[in-house]
Amino acid sequence: MTSLLAFLLVIGVCVVIHEGGHYLAAIWRNVQVHEFAFGMGPKLLSVRKKGVLWCIRAFPVGGLVRLEGDEGEPLPDDNPDPERSFNKRRAWERFAIIAGGPFSNIVLAWILTTILLVGYGVVDLNSPVVGRLMEGYPAGEMGVLPGDRIISINGLPINKWSEIRTTLQDIETDEAVFEIERDGRRLSIAGSIPFREDEKARLWGIQPGRVRYSAVNALVGSLGYCWQMSVDILTGLWRMITGAMKAEIAGPVGIAVMAGDAVRRGFWTFISFMAVINLNLGLLNLLPLPALDGGRLVFLFGEMLSGRKFPEKWENRIHIVGLAMLLALIAFVTFLDIARLAD
């Protein structure tokens, strides 16, 4: 039940933000919106306000913003205004409306990452300051406390976190003397740090602390984190396509399982998961593939360069084929997700 509720929350936020981006861009360019829907299939709940049908559909995967000029028959309650048709807008305006969806997901990822940096922080791998102790390891028995700064080990100076591990591995004896700084005072503690065969290393039993950002620094710093995550996502995708890395993708069932795990691990883990999911959704939707926003943007970009619109009927056919392939891929991935759970 936890996984299902977490999945509905994640998908609900991602879809509403995505479709909200299309909706706001359409309103900005004075394009008539007939419907804003969460989910696909038959309508479960609906209400019409100011000419827009707001509804929840049966299958909570995806959504839509139906604009004047879209393909398909209008509903009886629609009040079409041909002058506000999507197709009558200039190429760059249509580009902005299509790009508004994935752009909104990327912006939400940036906002969530900013909140994470301010409220929870990130692991501080620069300072050799103890964040927390691990049970059953020598550090706790030697009287080490969270907040202690490691100054030296066996007389060897420690300036950053990574030097703690490398120094412990380099010493030739199990006995170690640590100089630490606690509340402005320097203390010396000693103990045995035996080599653990199961870990192939000497482990003292400490973990780094966390550093929180100010709001201003978080706004800037989160851009760097999102950029690096984007590079990692696209690099991983390219390596899967080229066969350099085993393809590991998740469908709705896999996302539900991961969402449930994130919820059980705590609020901040869930916020981090939401940021990553939205960034993935935004980037993948920008890929130049039929049926995705990126595929439609390719045609619009070509129109902006050439000044000529690609034949609409052929573009629609290409997107229909792409949609069929996308649905088949989702079905296949969902089958794999269920098979993994059954093992």
C-alpha positions as CSV (number, residue, x, y, z in Angstrom):
1,M,0.0,0.0,0.0
2,T,2.9,2.4,0.8
3,S,4.4,1.8,-2.6
4,L,1.1,2.4,-4.4
5,L,0.4,5.7,-2.5
6,A,3.9,6.9,-3.0
7,F,3.7,6.0,-6.7
8,L,0.4,8.0,-7.1
9,L,1.9,11.0,-5.3
10,V,5.1,10.9,-7.5
11,I,3.2,10.4,-10.7
12,G,0.6,12.9,-9.7
13,V,3.2,15.6,-9.0
14,C,5.2,14.9,-12.1
15,V,2.2,14.8,-14.5
16,V,0.5,17.9,-13.0
17,I,3.7,19.9,-13.2
18,H,4.4,18.7,-16.7
19,E,1.0,19.4,-18.0
20,G,0.9,22.6,-16.0
21,G,3.9,23.8,-18.0
22,H,2.0,23.2,-21.2
23,Y,-1.1,24.9,-19.8
24,L,0.7,28.1,-18.5
25,A,2.6,28.5,-21.8
26,A,-0.6,28.1,-23.8
27,I,-2.3,30.7,-21.6
28,W,0.7,33.0,-22.0
29,R,0.4,32.8,-25.8
30,N,-3.5,33.1,-25.7
31,V,-4.1,29.6,-27.0
32,Q,-7.5,28.2,-25.9
33,V,-7.4,25.3,-23.5
34,H,-10.3,22.9,-23.6
35,E,-9.2,20.3,-21.1
36,F,-6.6,19.6,-18.4
37,A,-6.5,15.9,-17.4
38,F,-4.5,13.8,-15.0
39,G,-4.4,10.2,-16.2
40,M,-5.6,8.4,-19.3
41,G,-8.7,6.5,-20.4
42,P,-12.3,7.1,-19.2
43,K,-13.1,10.1,-17.0
44,L,-13.7,9.4,-13.3
45,L,-14.2,13.0,-12.0
46,S,-14.6,16.2,-14.0
47,V,-15.6,19.8,-13.6
48,R,-15.7,22.6,-16.1
49,K,-14.6,26.0,-15.0
50,K,-14.2,29.1,-17.2
51,G,-14.4,26.9,-20.3
52,V,-11.7,24.4,-19.2
53,L,-12.6,20.8,-18.4
54,W,-10.6,19.7,-15.4
55,C,-10.7,15.9,-14.9
56,I,-9.1,12.8,-13.4
57,R,-9.1,9.8,-15.7
58,A,-9.0,6.1,-14.8
59,F,-5.4,5.2,-15.4
60,P,-2.9,7.3,-13.4
61,V,-0.2,7.3,-16.0
62,G,0.3,10.4,-18.0
63,G,-2.0,13.3,-18.7
64,L,-3.0,15.8,-21.3
65,V,-3.7,19.4,-22.0
66,R,-6.2,19.6,-25.0
67,L,-5.8,22.8,-27.0
68,E,-7.9,24.4,-29.6
69,G,-6.6,23.0,-32.9
70,D,-5.6,19.6,-31.6
71,E,-6.7,16.6,-33.5
72,G,-9.9,14.8,-32.6
73,E,-13.6,15.8,-32.3
74,P,-14.4,18.6,-29.9
75,L,-16.6,17.7,-26.9
76,P,-20.2,19.0,-26.9
77,D,-19.5,21.5,-24.1
78,D,-16.4,22.9,-25.8
79,N,-16.8,26.5,-27.1
80,P,-14.1,26.6,-29.9
81,D,-12.5,29.9,-30.7
82,P,-10.6,29.3,-34.0
83,E,-8.7,32.5,-33.6
84,R,-7.1,31.1,-30.4
85,S,-6.0,27.9,-32.2
86,F,-2.6,26.3,-31.4
87,N,-2.0,25.9,-35.1
88,K,-2.4,29.6,-35.8
89,R,0.4,30.6,-33.5
90,R,3.9,31.2,-34.8
91,A,6.5,28.4,-34.7
92,W,8.4,29.8,-31.7
93,E,5.1,30.2,-29.8
94,R,4.2,26.6,-30.5
95,F,7.8,25.6,-29.5
96,A,7.4,27.4,-26.2
97,I,4.1,25.6,-25.5
98,I,5.5,22.2,-26.2
99,A,8.8,22.9,-24.3
100,G,6.8,24.2,-21.3
101,G,6.1,20.7,-20.0
102,P,9.6,19.2,-19.8
103,F,11.0,22.6,-18.8
104,S,8.6,22.7,-15.8
105,N,9.8,19.2,-14.6
106,I,13.4,20.4,-14.8
107,V,12.6,23.5,-12.8
108,L,10.8,21.5,-10.2
109,A,13.9,19.3,-9.9
110,W,16.0,22.4,-9.4
111,I,13.6,23.7,-6.7
112,L,13.5,20.4,-4.8
113,T,17.3,20.1,-4.9
114,T,17.5,23.6,-3.5
115,I,15.1,22.6,-0.7
116,L,17.3,19.6,0.0
117,L,20.5,21.6,0.2
118,V,18.9,24.1,2.6
119,G,16.9,21.7,4.8
120,Y,19.1,18.5,4.9
121,G,22.4,19.4,3.3
122,V,24.9,17.1,1.6
123,V,27.7,14.9,2.9
124,D,30.7,17.0,3.7
125,L,33.7,15.3,2.2
126,N,36.0,18.3,2.5
127,S,36.2,18.6,6.3
128,P,37.5,15.7,8.4
129,V,34.7,16.2,10.9
130,V,32.8,13.2,12.4
131,G,29.1,13.2,11.5
132,R,28.0,10.0,13.1
133,L,29.4,6.8,14.6
134,M,28.8,3.2,13.4
135,E,28.0,0.6,15.9
136,G,30.5,-2.2,16.6
137,Y,33.6,-0.3,15.4
138,P,36.6,1.0,17.3
139,A,35.7,4.8,17.1
140,G,32.8,4.5,19.5
141,E,34.8,2.4,22.0
142,M,37.6,5.0,21.9
143,G,35.2,7.8,22.9
144,V,35.0,9.6,19.6
145,L,31.9,12.0,19.4
146,P,30.0,13.5,16.5
147,G,31.5,16.9,15.8
148,D,35.1,15.9,16.5
149,R,37.6,17.2,13.9
150,I,40.4,14.8,13.1
151,I,43.7,16.7,13.2
152,S,46.2,13.8,12.7
153,I,46.7,10.0,12.8
154,N,50.0,8.7,14.2
155,G,51.4,12.3,13.7
156,L,50.3,12.4,10.0
157,P,48.2,15.5,9.4
158,I,44.6,15.2,8.2
159,N,43.2,18.0,6.1
160,K,40.2,16.4,4.4
161,W,37.9,13.4,4.9
162,S,39.4,11.1,2.3
163,E,42.8,11.3,4.1
164,I,41.4,9.5,7.1
165,R,40.8,6.3,5.2
166,T,44.0,6.4,3.1
167,T,46.1,7.1,6.2
168,L,44.6,4.2,8.2
169,Q,45.3,1.9,5.3
170,D,48.9,3.1,5.0
171,I,50.0,2.7,8.6
172,E,51.8,-0.6,9.3
173,T,50.4,-1.3,12.7
174,D,46.9,-1.8,14.2
175,E,47.7,0.7,16.9
176,A,46.8,4.3,16.1
177,V,47.0,7.6,18.0
178,F,44.4,10.2,16.9
179,E,44.7,13.9,17.6
180,I,41.2,15.5,17.6
181,E,39.7,18.9,18.2
182,R,36.6,19.0,20.3
183,D,34.9,22.3,21.5
184,G,38.1,24.2,20.8
185,R,40.3,21.8,22.7
186,R,42.8,19.4,21.3
187,L,42.7,15.8,22.7
188,S,44.7,12.7,22.0
189,I,43.0,9.3,21.9
190,A,44.5,5.9,21.1
191,G,43.3,2.5,20.2
192,S,43.6,-0.6,17.9
193,I,42.2,-0.4,14.4
194,P,42.5,-4.1,13.2
195,F,42.5,-5.0,9.5
196,R,39.1,-6.5,8.6
197,E,39.4,-9.3,6.1
198,D,35.7,-9.0,5.1
199,E,36.2,-5.4,4.1
200,K,39.8,-5.7,3.1
201,A,40.6,-2.5,5.0
202,R,41.0,-0.9,8.5
203,L,37.7,0.6,9.4
204,W,37.5,3.1,12.3
205,G,33.7,3.3,12.2
206,I,32.9,7.0,11.5
207,Q,30.8,8.7,8.8
208,P,31.1,12.2,7.5
209,G,28.9,15.1,8.6
210,R,26.5,17.1,6.5
211,V,26.7,20.7,5.5
212,R,23.7,22.8,4.8
213,Y,23.6,25.7,2.3
214,S,22.2,29.1,2.8
215,A,19.1,29.8,0.6
216,V,21.2,31.9,-1.9
217,N,24.0,29.4,-2.1
218,A,21.5,26.6,-2.5
219,L,19.8,28.2,-5.4
220,V,23.2,28.4,-7.2
221,G,24.6,25.1,-5.9
222,S,21.5,23.2,-7.0
223,L,22.1,24.2,-10.6
224,G,25.5,22.5,-10.4
225,Y,24.0,19.4,-8.9
226,C,21.2,19.3,-11.5
227,W,23.7,19.8,-14.3
228,Q,25.9,17.0,-13.1
229,M,22.9,14.7,-12.7
230,S,21.7,15.6,-16.2
231,V,25.2,14.7,-17.6
232,D,25.1,11.4,-15.7
233,I,21.6,10.6,-16.9
234,L,22.3,11.3,-20.6
235,T,25.7,9.6,-20.4
236,G,24.2,6.5,-18.9
237,L,21.4,6.5,-21.5
238,W,24.0,6.7,-24.3
239,R,26.1,3.9,-22.8
240,M,23.0,1.7,-22.6
241,I,22.1,2.5,-26.3
242,T,25.7,1.7,-27.4
243,G,25.9,-1.5,-25.3
244,A,28.7,-0.2,-23.1
245,M,26.5,-0.7,-20.1
246,K,23.7,-3.1,-19.3
247,A,20.3,-1.6,-19.9
248,E,18.4,-1.0,-16.6
249,I,15.2,0.8,-16.9
250,A,12.1,0.9,-14.8
251,G,8.4,1.1,-15.7
252,P,5.4,2.1,-13.5
253,V,5.8,-0.9,-11.3
254,G,9.5,-0.4,-10.8
255,I,8.9,3.3,-10.0
256,A,6.2,2.4,-7.5
257,V,8.7,0.1,-5.7
258,M,11.4,2.7,-5.6
259,A,8.9,5.4,-4.5
260,G,7.8,3.1,-1.6
261,D,11.4,2.5,-0.6
262,A,12.1,6.2,-0.7
263,V,9.1,7.0,1.6
264,R,10.2,4.3,4.1
265,R,13.7,5.8,4.2
266,G,12.4,9.2,5.2
267,F,11.2,12.6,4.0
268,W,14.5,13.8,2.6
269,T,15.1,10.6,0.7
270,F,11.7,11.0,-0.9
271,I,12.4,14.7,-1.8
272,S,15.7,13.6,-3.4
273,F,13.9,10.8,-5.3
274,M,11.3,13.3,-6.5
275,A,14.0,15.6,-7.8
276,V,15.7,12.8,-9.7
277,I,12.4,11.5,-11.2
278,N,11.4,15.0,-12.4
279,L,14.8,15.6,-13.9
280,N,14.7,12.2,-15.7
281,L,11.2,12.9,-17.0
282,G,12.1,16.4,-18.2
283,L,15.3,15.3,-20.0
284,L,13.8,12.1,-21.5
285,N,10.8,14.1,-22.8
286,L,13.2,16.4,-24.6
287,L,14.8,13.5,-26.6
288,P,14.1,13.9,-30.3
289,L,11.9,10.9,-30.6
290,P,8.4,10.6,-32.1
291,A,5.5,10.9,-29.6
292,L,7.7,12.7,-27.1
293,D,7.8,16.5,-26.7
294,G,11.3,16.4,-28.1
295,G,10.1,14.8,-31.3
296,R,7.5,17.6,-31.8
297,L,10.2,20.2,-31.0
298,V,12.3,18.8,-33.8
299,F,9.6,19.6,-36.4
300,L,9.1,23.0,-34.9
301,F,12.8,23.8,-34.9
302,G,13.0,22.8,-38.6
303,E,10.0,25.0,-39.3
304,M,11.7,28.0,-37.6
305,L,14.9,27.4,-39.7
306,S,13.2,26.8,-43.0
307,G,10.1,28.9,-42.7
308,R,8.1,26.0,-44.0
309,K,5.8,23.8,-41.9
310,F,6.1,20.0,-42.2
311,P,2.9,18.4,-43.6
312,E,0.7,18.0,-40.6
313,K,-0.8,14.6,-41.6
314,W,2.7,13.1,-42.0
315,E,3.9,14.5,-38.7
316,N,0.8,13.1,-37.0
317,R,1.4,9.6,-38.5
318,I,5.0,9.7,-37.3
319,H,3.9,10.5,-33.8
320,I,1.2,7.8,-33.9
321,V,3.9,5.2,-34.8
322,G,6.2,6.6,-32.1
323,L,3.3,6.4,-29.5
324,A,2.6,2.8,-30.4
325,M,6.3,1.9,-29.9
326,L,6.4,3.8,-26.7
327,L,3.4,2.0,-25.3
328,A,4.9,-1.3,-26.3
329,L,8.1,-0.4,-24.5
330,I,6.2,0.5,-21.4
331,A,4.3,-2.8,-21.5
332,F,7.6,-4.7,-22.0
333,V,9.4,-2.9,-19.1
334,T,6.4,-3.4,-16.8
335,F,6.5,-7.1,-17.6
336,L,10.2,-7.1,-16.6
337,D,9.4,-5.2,-13.4
338,I,6.8,-7.8,-12.4
339,A,9.1,-10.6,-13.3
340,R,11.9,-9.2,-11.1
341,L,9.4,-8.8,-8.2
342,A,8.3,-12.4,-8.6
343,D,11.9,-13.8,-8.4
